[in-house]
Amino acid sequence: MKKHICYFLIILFTLMSLPLRAVALNETPDVISPLETQIVNINNADIESLILLKGIGEKKAQAIIAYRELHGEFNSVDDLLNVKGIGEKMLKQNREKIKL
């Protein structure tokens, strides 16, 4: 008889926990990856930091640094459009991640 009660309780607790798991599976996590929220200062960022921006690889990062060394600091985010290989699309994707 004790065995039957134990099995019944195990099954009961298992069935009671199923709705809780189903709700948790449908929820989206509130965790945001650090890479998604990283703000990059284009006036002093190194290659590794610039690569964190969407659409920026090593060559474009080097081009940004070379432009900065040749022309001085960027006065606005839109000045990135003067860098070869940087276009409106890339700038639009990253505008909120770029600071001066």
N, C-alpha and C positions, 0 to 999 in steps of 0.2 A: 504494500500500500504506500509506503514512504517513497518507493521508487517512482510510482505513478504520479505522486504529488510533485516530486522534483522535476520530472519530465514536463508536467503540466506548467509549472512555474517557468521553466526555461523557455518553453514554446510561447507562453504568454508574454514574457519580457521581450523576446525576440520580435514578436508581432507588434508589440507596442512601440518598439524603437524604429520600425520600418517607416512610418510616416515622417519621423524626424529626419531620417536620412534622405528621403525623397525631397523634402523641402530644401535641405542643404545643398543637394546636387544641382538644383535649378537656380540657385543664387549665384550672381557673379561676384568674384572676389574684389575687395576694395583695395587690394595691394597694387601699387604702381611700381614698375621696375625703376631703379635709380637712373637707368639710361634714358628713360622716357622723360624724366623731369630735369635732367642736367641742363643748366644754363651755361652757354659758352660765351666768354668775352672775346670777341674777334680781334681786339687790339693787343691782347697778350697771350692768347691761346697757343699751345704747341700743337704739333701734328696729331698727337693722340687725342687731344681734346676736340680738335676740329673734325676728326673722323667720326665722332659721336653724332654729328649732324647728319640728317637724312640726305642721301645723295652725294655725300662728300667722301671721296676716297683719298688715298695717300697723295696722288698727283694734284688733285684740286686743293687739298690742304697745303701742299707745298706752294701752289700758285698763290693762295691767299697770303701766306707768310712772305713770299717774295714781293708781292704787290705792297704789302704793309711796310716792308723794309725799304722799298724804293720810293714810295709816295707818302710815307708817314702813317699815322693812325687814321682809322676810318672815322669820319665825322657823323655818319649815319649808317644804318643797316643797309640802306639802298645803295651805298657806295660799293657793296659787294658785287653789284651788277657790272662794275668796271673790271672785275677779275675774269680773265679768260676761262670759259667753261662754266661760269656761274650764271644761271638764267633766272627768269621770273618764277618758274615752277619750283626750283630748289629754294629760292628765297621765301616763297609763300609757304612751303612745307615747314620751314624752320624759323620763321619770323619770331614766334613766341619763345624760342630757345636761344635766341641771340641777343646779347647785350653789348654795350660799348664800354 
